[in-house]
């Protein structure tokens, strides 16, 4: 192939040289007949050389235009073309193959880095100078609650102050923001850094949900406090109860007011022990053993277990599961405690209403999380009470222990999920369980 291409070019150059020499001699020796032959030959050879050059330039121009437009489907003929063209065609095809290989490597790297980016539990948003979203991962979409986020201005639909913060924050700064949605108040920590890539100034925002961090620290503090208190109370009460039992067991030696006093001490001591044992449950939740189970039969079983409470309060339960084969990966027994506790609370909320109804709705969110809503048509929860419902020992029930919702929250956190008061209005109160 190389010989054929070289031969064609060498032949053109040799003939062109001969034509130039012939033309020159014709002019020098005044051989006009020879000049009439030499000049057309010279013109023809120049034209052939130009066509050869223009043909090659056109091929390369076509190749680069196609590459610039992202079209790599072209292929130059390698074997059916004249022998002299094969070397150039092979070279151009090889250049294209190298560029395709480089492009595929870049695409593979981008997929690899995108997979890593979507695997982290920190939201990452890359913005250009005009506020356009250059890149975003799934966690960031979940945190801001927008399935499609292409420009900072879209944040105005959620909270205008959040939009202003994203516009104003600069590299090296750390700020906090909050906004409210149907799940409650979301607290975000935003860290910014800057980088220049191919002449473009980009800002990289790392967004973290600090709700969980604050709640976990609060829960840990309560657990440490409960452990200390229960330990000290048990150490003090147990000997008193034991001693009063011994004294009461001494027949005919403890009579009258002394016996009545010892009985009061013994009864009070035993009540305190039962009280402390109830609160120890907060610190003794077993390690979850998650398995996959269907939500619909699970909720049907929970509704069956809650029937005595429903009959007592004259309430009814309706279940709605979409899709019907919805699956969740969790410890079924522990989650059963959470759901049963919510059903009990809902039954208490609708007590006395002639049309008391509790609706349990299970579904899959846009972020592909399994959610379970427990809604009652009771009188609602006042704002001052709602702020404390997850605090251990807090209760509005005369005989309540105040640990049901705090234990439920702890169980959900052990499953990397959450429980929250979605909304509470007169006639509609909804608690939501969210499984990540």
Buried (B, 14 or more C-beta within 10 A) or exposed (E): BEEBBEEBEEEBEEBBEBBBEBBEBBBEEEBEEBBEBBBEBBEEBBEBBEEBEEEBEEBEEEBEEBBEEEEBEBEBEBEEEEBBBBBBBBEBBEBBEEEEEEEEEEEEEEEEEEEEBBEEEBBBBBBEEEBEBBBBBBBBBBBBBBEEBEEBEBBEEBBEEBBBBBEEBEEEEEBEBEBEEEBBEBBBBBBBEEEEEEEEEBBBBBBBBBBBEEBEEBBEEBBEEBBEEBEEBBEEBBEBBEBBEEBBEEEEEBEEEEBEEBBEBBEBBBEBBEBBEEBBBBBEBEEBEBEEBBBBEBBBBBBEEBEEBBEEBBBBBEBEBEEEEBEBEBBBEBBBBBBBBBBBBBBBBBBEBEEBBBBBBBBBEEBEBBBBBBBBBBBBBEEEEBEEBBEBBBBEEEEEBBBBBBBBBBBBBBBBBBBBBBBBEEEBBBBBBBBE
